[in-house]
Amino acid sequence: MSATTDLDGCAFLAAQAKVKSYLASWFQLGKRICIWGGQHHLLPQPVLQGDRYSQAFEACWAFIISGRAGDCFLEETNETIEQLLTQCWEITPCARCQMPIALPCHGLPPVHCPCASLSNWPNFDLPLPRTPINPRAHLLSLRQRLSP
């Protein structure tokens, strides 16, 4: 494998991790994934199970990236998951609600955040959706930061 291929592979894995986290965050707020061009919808529940993603979420993610789901996209967005996995898109926090949104690297941003249709959102009195947290790694990180 050449260095360029290694870098492309790393970039693709990084893009997958960001898109996976993006979907997990929105699933926690009840947004569904539209599959087969919007003909069907999926909403795996629960999304998190302890310190990892749930089996339901992992199965949904595997189905999405396998290509068997056809064109799929987050409810009330236009960008397909396949598009988001390219280098032409960036996942970044929304300026209004801090939820992850997809922004094109070139061109105009989306007209609105998927949170626009959620009632009582943003609600900063509630914790934002999150990714799984490994308690051991988290505690080790805290210990290292507190150590002189």
URRAQUI-V317958 format. One record per residue. RES is the residue in one letter. OMEGA is omega in whole degrees, 0 to 359 (NA if undefined). Layout:
# URRAQUI-V317958
res: <RES	RES>
omega: <OMEGA	OMEGA>
This chain:
# URRAQUI-V317958
res: <M	S	A	T	T	D	L	D	G	C	A	F	L	A	A	Q	A	K	V	K	S	Y	L	A	S	W	F	Q	L	G	K	R	I	C	I	W	G	G	Q	H	H	L	L	P	Q	P	V	L	Q	G	D	R	Y	S	Q	A	F	E	A	C	W	A	F	I	I	S	G	R	A	G	D	C	F	L	E	E	T	N	E	T	I	E	Q	L	L	T	Q	C	W	E	I	T	P	C	A	R	C	Q	M	P	I	A	L	P	C	H	G	L	P	P	V	H	C	P	C	A	S	L	S	N	W	P	N	F	D	L	P	L	P	R	T	P	I	N	P	R	A	H	L	L	S	L	R	Q	R	L	S	P>
omega: <181	179	180	179	177	180	178	178	178	179	180	178	177	179	178	181	180	181	178	179	177	180	181	180	181	176	180	177	175	176	182	173	177	182	182	177	178	180	180	180	176	173	181	178	352	178	181	176	184	183	180	174	181	176	180	179	180	178	178	179	179	179	181	185	178	183	181	181	181	176	179	184	176	179	179	171	181	185	178	177	178	177	182	180	177	179	182	183	179	175	185	179	175	180	183	190	180	175	180	175	180	177	176	178	178	178	185	177	178	182	180	177	176	180	184	182	179	178	179	178	5	177	185	173	178	176	176	173	186	173	179	180	175	186	180	180	179	179	177	178	178	180	180	180	182	180	181	NA>
